């Protein structure tokens, strides 16, 4: 974790990022396609600077907001992301500090622990925390996902998921695109039960990624 007041280095590479194998690259591409089909959008980021830039752009264009509901995660803290966004005029507000204003946030930032390429689905949570509110209350949800945490299909995901489940990590949210329903007059309505937009930032190795976004 970053020490308080740590300086943000725009050239700092993302930590623990491995060069992707051809299978991983295929999984990333399949996930981006599946997510787009489900109504979401994915962008590849290769540094802490790119992550901050992408979050600021999404917050400004899609939510018109400068305060982001935030479920802290190690990668963001290690990169000094709160400081980087603060320099851009964006404030990350941890769920634990949001208090009675938690329902007023238009945009949230969380980490996804796993994803399924064939359906474009995310698995978020595991431990008891505030991520449940951060994934369903705001109008726009940004999820950070490591490329190596994308499973090719549901069977592969369950094999990985079972181990964590058996260790007691049983509080999960499954997310496939933005919230939508067609219950009323068979008309598709977005954002009726949760976020109207889902943006996924996929953490990849700069040298292994030929493209950045869908």
Rosetta silent file (secondary structure, phi, psi, omega in degrees, C-alpha in Angstrom):
SEQUENCE: XXXXXXXXXXXXXXXXXXXXXXXXXXXXXXXXXXXXXXXXXXXXXXXXXXXXXXXXXXXXXXXXXXXXXXXXXXXXXXXXXXXXXXXXXXXXXXXXXXXXXXXXXXXXXXXXXXXXXXXXXXXXXXXXXXXXXXXXXXXXXXXXXXXXXXXXXXXXXXXXXXXXXXXXXXXXXXXXXXXXXXXXXXXXXXXXXXXXXXXXXXXXXXXXXXXXXX
SCORE:     score description
SCORE:     0.000 S_00000001
   1 L     0.000  146.568 -179.445    0.000    0.000    0.000 S_00000001
   2 L   -74.926  143.258  175.872    1.185    3.511   -0.701 S_00000001
   3 L   -73.975  149.589  178.699    2.237    5.654    2.219 S_00000001
   4 L   -54.461  133.883  178.460    0.149    8.786    2.848 S_00000001
   5 L    81.397    8.363  179.779    1.312   11.625    0.646 S_00000001
   6 L   -60.787  143.609 -179.313    3.182    9.322   -1.736 S_00000001
   7 L   -81.479  145.219  178.961    4.034   10.969   -5.034 S_00000001
   8 L   -96.330  126.570  179.569    2.460    9.713   -8.245 S_00000001
   9 L  -103.605  114.641 -176.643    4.857    8.894  -11.080 S_00000001
  10 L   -64.102  -17.390  178.768    3.126    9.091  -14.460 S_00000001
  11 L   -94.231   -2.160 -175.720    5.665    6.633  -15.884 S_00000001
  12 L   -63.212  124.170  179.261    5.119    4.058  -13.130 S_00000001
  13 E   -74.526  158.672  176.651    4.222    0.697  -14.720 S_00000001
  14 L   -67.944  135.990 -175.390    1.332   -1.343  -13.412 S_00000001
  15 L   -77.238  150.108  175.220    2.523   -3.751  -10.717 S_00000001
  16 L    57.750   31.309  178.825    2.407   -7.526  -11.078 S_00000001
  17 L   -99.279  119.850  179.832    1.507   -7.363  -14.759 S_00000001
  18 L   -93.525  152.576  173.912    2.795  -10.291  -16.758 S_00000001
  19 L   -66.874  129.204 -173.828    3.343  -10.335  -20.506 S_00000001
  20 L   -74.345  142.297  172.534    0.286  -12.043  -21.912 S_00000001
  21 L   -79.616  167.461  176.761    0.443  -15.387  -23.675 S_00000001
  22 H   -57.042  -35.799  178.566   -1.488  -15.878  -26.926 S_00000001
  23 H   -65.930  -39.695  178.230   -4.247  -17.591  -24.914 S_00000001
  24 H   -65.927  -41.940  178.343   -4.504  -14.617  -22.557 S_00000001
  25 H   -61.069  -41.088  178.292   -4.643  -12.193  -25.465 S_00000001
  26 H   -63.570  -40.522  179.063   -7.431  -14.272  -26.983 S_00000001
  27 H   -64.669  -40.584  178.140   -9.310  -14.222  -23.673 S_00000001
  28 H   -61.659  -47.199 -179.526   -8.965  -10.434  -23.438 S_00000001
  29 H   -62.715  -41.718  179.756  -10.301   -9.965  -26.958 S_00000001
  30 H   -65.122  -40.236  178.421  -13.169  -12.394  -26.317 S_00000001
  31 H   -63.111  -44.956 -179.814  -14.058  -10.619  -23.068 S_00000001
  32 H   -60.620  -38.275  178.220  -14.085   -7.213  -24.755 S_00000001
  33 H   -67.921  -45.628  179.571  -16.399   -8.602  -27.448 S_00000001
  34 H   -62.580  -40.732  179.321  -18.693  -10.256  -24.905 S_00000001
  35 H   -65.225  -42.588  179.180  -18.835   -7.109  -22.782 S_00000001
  36 H   -62.319  -39.721  178.797  -19.633   -4.938  -25.797 S_00000001
  37 H   -64.350  -33.123 -179.915  -22.439   -7.348  -26.774 S_00000001
  38 L   -81.343   -5.477  176.831  -23.830   -7.038  -23.202 S_00000001
  39 L   103.813    3.303  178.434  -23.838   -3.242  -23.492 S_00000001
  40 L   -99.629 -176.881 -179.527  -20.606   -2.417  -21.661 S_00000001
  41 E  -140.647  142.545  179.680  -17.278   -1.025  -22.815 S_00000001
  42 E  -124.762  143.069  176.765  -13.671   -2.029  -22.134 S_00000001
  43 E  -132.468  134.350  176.122  -10.434   -0.074  -22.422 S_00000001
  44 E   -83.274  136.847  174.423   -6.914   -1.424  -22.026 S_00000001
  45 E  -128.182  143.660 -173.443   -4.586    0.540  -19.760 S_00000001
  46 L  -120.811    3.522  179.085   -0.854   -0.010  -19.430 S_00000001
  47 E  -158.455  164.333  176.101    0.184    2.404  -16.678 S_00000001
  48 H   -61.368  -35.627  178.813   -1.117    4.226  -13.647 S_00000001
  49 H   -62.915  -44.042  179.141   -1.175    7.435  -15.685 S_00000001
  50 H   -65.341  -36.642  178.085   -3.406    5.839  -18.331 S_00000001
  51 H   -62.825  -47.356  179.417   -5.729    4.495  -15.638 S_00000001
  52 H   -62.574  -41.857  179.787   -6.130    7.946  -14.078 S_00000001
  53 H   -61.470  -43.629 -178.683   -6.636    9.525  -17.502 S_00000001
  54 H   -66.537  -42.694 -179.652   -9.339    7.000  -18.420 S_00000001
  55 H   -63.972  -43.980  179.185  -11.209    7.386  -15.120 S_00000001
  56 H   -61.603  -40.500 -179.078  -11.175   11.184  -15.338 S_00000001
  57 H   -66.156  -43.960  179.644  -12.488   11.055  -18.912 S_00000001
  58 H   -64.812  -44.162 -179.456  -15.308    8.637  -18.035 S_00000001
  59 H   -60.240  -40.691 -177.140  -16.283   10.658  -14.945 S_00000001
  60 H   -74.242  -46.122 -172.771  -16.420   13.870  -16.951 S_00000001
  61 H   -81.697  -36.446 -173.233  -18.137   12.593  -20.094 S_00000001
  62 H   -99.879  -22.936 -177.505  -20.543    9.974  -18.754 S_00000001
  63 H  -122.117  -14.233 -176.533  -21.392   11.238  -15.278 S_00000001
  64 L    55.869   36.790 -173.330  -20.515   14.924  -15.300 S_00000001
  65 L  -126.989  154.754  176.976  -19.051   14.298  -11.860 S_00000001
  66 L  -119.940    1.058  176.073  -15.840   14.998   -9.980 S_00000001
  67 E  -119.029  128.153 -174.862  -16.508   12.785   -6.945 S_00000001
  68 E  -119.769  123.802  174.473  -16.255    9.003   -7.377 S_00000001
  69 E   -66.711  131.131 -165.832  -17.547    6.432   -4.894 S_00000001
  70 E  -132.706  125.295  169.553  -14.562    4.169   -4.324 S_00000001
  71 L   -99.625  101.806 -172.655  -14.084    0.680   -2.945 S_00000001
  72 L   -54.234  141.318  174.312  -10.292    0.753   -2.227 S_00000001
  73 L  -142.581  153.685 -168.755   -8.097   -1.953   -3.739 S_00000001
  74 H   -57.480  -42.759 -176.526   -4.362   -2.568   -3.520 S_00000001
  75 H   -60.178  -44.551  179.992   -3.433   -1.884   -7.154 S_00000001
  76 H   -62.930  -42.434 -179.353   -5.006    1.574   -7.115 S_00000001
  77 H   -68.762  -40.942  179.822   -3.340    2.474   -3.831 S_00000001
  78 H   -62.593  -31.631  179.945    0.068    1.125   -4.912 S_00000001
  79 L   -85.724   -4.047 -177.630   -0.096    3.285   -8.040 S_00000001
  80 L    68.923   32.693 -175.661   -1.057    6.378   -6.071 S_00000001
  81 H   -60.496  -42.074  177.983   -4.305    6.598   -8.032 S_00000001
  82 H   -55.859  -41.317  179.365   -6.141    8.791   -5.483 S_00000001
  83 H   -67.729  -41.302 -179.633   -3.342   11.374   -5.732 S_00000001
  84 H   -63.233  -41.199  179.545   -3.232   11.166   -9.532 S_00000001
  85 H   -72.005  -35.796  177.289   -6.965   11.730   -9.819 S_00000001
  86 H   -58.829  -38.656  178.419   -6.879   14.522   -7.255 S_00000001
  87 H   -64.999  -22.458  178.491   -4.383   16.314   -9.501 S_00000001
  88 L   -96.041    4.691  179.362   -6.990   16.049  -12.265 S_00000001
  89 L    84.721   16.840  179.360   -9.734   17.424  -10.058 S_00000001
  90 L  -112.251  129.545 -177.721  -11.344   14.044   -9.342 S_00000001
  91 E  -109.084  125.934  174.094  -11.893   12.965   -5.741 S_00000001
  92 E   -89.383  125.041 -179.181  -12.150    9.302   -4.717 S_00000001
  93 E  -113.500  108.435  179.513  -14.487    8.887   -1.738 S_00000001
  94 E   -57.407  145.416  179.264  -14.191    5.491    0.001 S_00000001
  95 H   -54.026  -38.964 -177.587  -17.483    3.747    0.684 S_00000001
  96 H   -65.230  -17.272 -178.716  -16.623    3.742    4.384 S_00000001
  97 H  -109.398   -0.088 -174.770  -16.506    7.561    4.357 S_00000001
  98 H   -75.361  -28.388  176.972  -19.512    8.277    2.118 S_00000001
  99 H    56.332 -139.484 -177.155  -22.024    8.177    4.957 S_00000001
 100 H   -70.604   -9.971  179.774  -25.532    9.391    4.191 S_00000001
 101 H   -90.657    5.952 -172.380  -24.460   10.766    0.795 S_00000001
 102 H   -59.732  -33.820 -178.940  -23.674    7.320   -0.613 S_00000001
 103 H   -78.108   -7.607 -177.652  -26.808    7.252   -2.777 S_00000001
 104 H   -88.650  -11.032 -177.489  -25.952   10.628   -4.303 S_00000001
 105 L   -72.689  137.017  179.077  -22.862    9.470   -6.197 S_00000001
 106 L   -91.740  -15.019 -174.402  -23.227    9.234   -9.971 S_00000001
 107 E  -146.708  145.401 -179.002  -20.122    7.117  -10.547 S_00000001
 108 E  -135.383  153.892  178.363  -18.216    4.371   -8.702 S_00000001
 109 E  -126.331  125.138  176.323  -14.842    2.640   -8.985 S_00000001
 110 E  -136.386  174.091  171.957  -14.241   -0.956   -7.898 S_00000001
 111 E  -106.061  143.914  172.243  -11.932   -3.843   -8.698 S_00000001
 112 L  -100.661  129.499 -178.150  -13.135   -7.038  -10.408 S_00000001
 113 L   -81.956  -21.653 -177.048  -11.550  -10.184   -9.029 S_00000001
 114 E  -160.112  160.652  176.250  -12.404  -12.331  -12.045 S_00000001
 115 E  -146.252  159.419  178.713  -14.093  -12.228  -15.451 S_00000001
 116 E  -118.511  117.055 -172.788  -15.574  -14.675  -17.952 S_00000001
 117 L   -63.639  -44.495 -171.256  -14.519  -14.066  -21.529 S_00000001
 118 L   -67.173  -23.562 -178.952  -17.350  -15.840  -23.345 S_00000001
 119 L  -114.297   -7.877 -176.712  -20.092  -13.803  -21.641 S_00000001
 120 L    69.925   26.003 -176.420  -18.273  -10.572  -20.766 S_00000001
 121 E   -91.564  151.505  176.020  -19.189  -11.115  -17.101 S_00000001
 122 E  -116.204  146.542  170.084  -17.390   -9.789  -14.005 S_00000001
 123 E  -115.209  121.783 -174.103  -17.139  -11.300  -10.517 S_00000001
 124 E  -127.355  133.806  174.630  -16.736   -8.636   -7.874 S_00000001
 125 E   123.531 -122.568 -177.231  -16.382   -8.955   -4.115 S_00000001
 126 E   103.683  -73.444 -178.722  -15.426  -12.026   -2.129 S_00000001
 127 L   -90.086  161.661  176.534  -14.802  -10.575    1.312 S_00000001
 128 L   -64.933  123.346 -178.277  -17.253   -8.592    3.426 S_00000001
 129 L  -164.591 -165.660 -178.280  -16.960   -5.004    2.283 S_00000001
 130 L  -100.938    9.704 -175.340  -18.879   -2.122    0.720 S_00000001
 131 H   -60.828  -27.870 -179.122  -18.443   -3.202   -2.885 S_00000001
 132 H   -59.593  -43.885  178.371  -22.100   -4.269   -3.125 S_00000001
 133 H   -67.533  -39.876 -177.451  -23.295   -0.676   -2.797 S_00000001
 134 H   -66.782  -24.511 -178.211  -20.594    0.639   -5.118 S_00000001
 135 H   -90.428  -14.316 -175.287  -21.644   -1.726   -7.904 S_00000001
 136 H  -119.687  -22.967 -174.380  -25.386   -1.028   -7.840 S_00000001
 137 L   -81.400  -49.154 -175.352  -26.085    2.518   -6.608 S_00000001
 138 L   -69.743  161.901  179.516  -24.235    4.903   -8.988 S_00000001
 139 L   -73.289  -31.435 -179.550  -25.303    5.632  -12.570 S_00000001
 140 E  -125.152  131.136  179.176  -21.871    4.703  -13.966 S_00000001
 141 E  -116.607  123.031  173.575  -19.708    1.799  -12.722 S_00000001
 142 E  -106.674  126.050  177.990  -15.984    1.583  -13.537 S_00000001
 143 E  -119.062  133.252  176.628  -14.326   -1.766  -12.790 S_00000001
 144 E   -97.121  129.216 -174.941  -10.577   -2.413  -12.937 S_00000001
 145 E  -132.907  128.943  174.055   -9.684   -5.908  -14.144 S_00000001
 146 E   -77.247  138.471 -178.309   -6.284   -7.572  -14.546 S_00000001
 147 H   -57.870  -36.668 -176.805   -5.906   -9.337  -17.891 S_00000001
 148 H   -73.802   -5.390  179.108   -4.637  -12.504  -16.197 S_00000001
 149 H   -97.841   12.728  177.429   -7.864  -12.751  -14.183 S_00000001
 150 E   -94.100  118.730  175.550  -10.001  -13.406  -17.270 S_00000001
 151 E   -89.081  147.402 -175.132  -11.180  -17.010  -17.539 S_00000001
 152 L   -66.666  -38.935 -175.614  -11.993  -18.326  -20.992 S_00000001
 153 L  -149.850  178.832 -175.909  -15.413  -19.753  -20.121 S_00000001
 154 H   -63.035  -40.253 -179.631  -17.829  -20.475  -17.291 S_00000001
 155 H   -61.832  -43.881  178.927  -16.317  -23.885  -16.511 S_00000001
 156 H   -65.090  -39.572 -179.993  -12.825  -22.406  -16.144 S_00000001
 157 H   -64.528  -42.444 -179.472  -14.176  -19.578  -13.998 S_00000001
 158 H   -65.797  -33.203  177.887  -15.984  -21.962  -11.661 S_00000001
 159 H   -63.751  -39.477  177.656  -12.816  -24.016  -11.210 S_00000001
 160 H   -75.882  -39.302 -177.129  -11.019  -20.859  -10.030 S_00000001
 161 H   -67.576  -35.122 -176.095  -14.030  -19.529   -8.160 S_00000001
 162 H   -60.848  -39.535 -179.583  -14.605  -22.752   -6.185 S_00000001
 163 H   -62.049  -43.463 -179.899  -11.265  -22.498   -4.416 S_00000001
 164 H   -69.719  -37.738  179.469  -12.012  -18.976   -3.182 S_00000001
 165 H   -62.896  -41.646 -179.307  -15.560  -19.924   -2.267 S_00000001
 166 H   -70.280  -20.224  176.433  -14.322  -22.831   -0.151 S_00000001
 167 L   -83.155    1.666  176.837  -11.938  -20.478    1.657 S_00000001
 168 L   101.732    2.552  179.214  -14.962  -18.541    2.884 S_00000001
 169 L   -86.446   89.525 -168.670  -15.104  -15.775    0.247 S_00000001
 170 L  -119.076    7.911  179.516  -18.824  -16.026   -0.386 S_00000001
 171 E  -106.481   97.065 -173.447  -20.049  -12.471   -0.918 S_00000001
 172 E  -127.883  150.093  169.685  -19.979  -11.882   -4.665 S_00000001
 173 E  -116.578  128.742  175.194  -21.705   -9.737   -7.263 S_00000001
 174 E  -100.205  125.579 -175.747  -21.936  -11.087  -10.820 S_00000001
 175 E  -124.828  123.829  174.791  -22.123   -8.285  -13.388 S_00000001
 176 L  -126.017   92.209 -179.418  -22.832   -8.713  -17.101 S_00000001
 177 L    75.326 -177.849  177.368  -23.071   -5.300  -18.704 S_00000001
 178 L   -69.043  164.253  178.921  -25.117   -2.360  -17.373 S_00000001
 179 L   -66.689  138.295  179.695  -28.428   -2.947  -15.591 S_00000001
 180 E  -157.225  153.639  176.982  -31.336   -3.577  -17.958 S_00000001
 181 E  -151.950  152.559  175.001  -34.838   -5.029  -18.016 S_00000001
 182 L  -128.591   27.453 -177.361  -37.606   -5.601  -20.534 S_00000001
 183 L   -69.279  -30.941 -175.385  -40.317   -6.546  -18.040 S_00000001
 184 L   -94.781  112.813  177.405  -42.452   -3.481  -18.758 S_00000001
 185 L    55.570   24.378  178.696  -44.263   -3.637  -22.124 S_00000001
 186 L    55.155   30.665  178.310  -41.364   -5.717  -23.467 S_00000001
 187 L  -107.427  126.418 -178.355  -39.360   -2.515  -23.909 S_00000001
 188 L   -70.397  123.596  179.055  -35.670   -2.630  -23.012 S_00000001
 189 E  -122.192  129.980 -178.541  -34.853   -0.068  -20.324 S_00000001
 190 E   -94.443  145.012  172.941  -31.284    0.596  -19.161 S_00000001
 191 L    75.933   17.175 -173.955  -30.250    1.425  -15.614 S_00000001
 192 L   -75.924  -32.548 -178.804  -33.530    0.464  -13.999 S_00000001
 193 L  -115.997    4.893 -176.059  -32.032   -1.718  -11.243 S_00000001
 194 L   178.241 -156.396 -176.434  -28.454   -0.442  -11.203 S_00000001
 195 L   -56.686  141.964  175.923  -25.813    1.364  -13.293 S_00000001
 196 L   -83.230  -18.102 -178.709  -26.787    2.636  -16.721 S_00000001
 197 E  -141.758  138.842  176.101  -23.194    2.255  -17.951 S_00000001
 198 E  -122.139  121.716  177.109  -20.394   -0.220  -17.242 S_00000001
 199 E  -118.072  127.592 -179.993  -16.796    0.672  -18.103 S_00000001
 200 E  -114.047  125.953  174.462  -14.024   -1.895  -17.579 S_00000001
 201 E   -99.732  112.891 -177.132  -10.347   -0.907  -17.486 S_00000001
 202 E   -94.205  119.562 -178.875   -8.280   -3.962  -18.382 S_00000001
 203 E   -80.922  114.921 -178.588   -4.757   -3.885  -16.937 S_00000001
 204 L  -130.241  166.655  176.517   -2.357   -5.232  -19.565 S_00000001
 205 L   -81.924  129.404 -176.512    1.355   -5.234  -20.313 S_00000001
 206 H   -52.132  -40.815 -173.620    2.292   -2.386  -22.677 S_00000001
 207 H   -81.288  -11.020 -177.287    4.463   -4.617  -24.878 S_00000001
 208 H  -102.977   -2.089 -172.029    1.879   -7.367  -25.229 S_00000001
 209 L  -112.470  111.435  178.954   -1.069   -5.242  -26.246 S_00000001
 210 L   -78.791  -16.544 -177.559   -1.562   -4.264  -29.908 S_00000001
 211 L  -140.449  157.256 -173.819   -4.763   -2.295  -29.176 S_00000001
 212 L  -107.213  -34.734 -174.711   -6.109   -0.198  -26.333 S_00000001
 213 E  -149.147  165.711  178.346   -9.902   -0.045  -26.515 S_00000001
 214 L   -75.589    0.000    0.000  -12.977   -1.353  -28.205 S_00000001
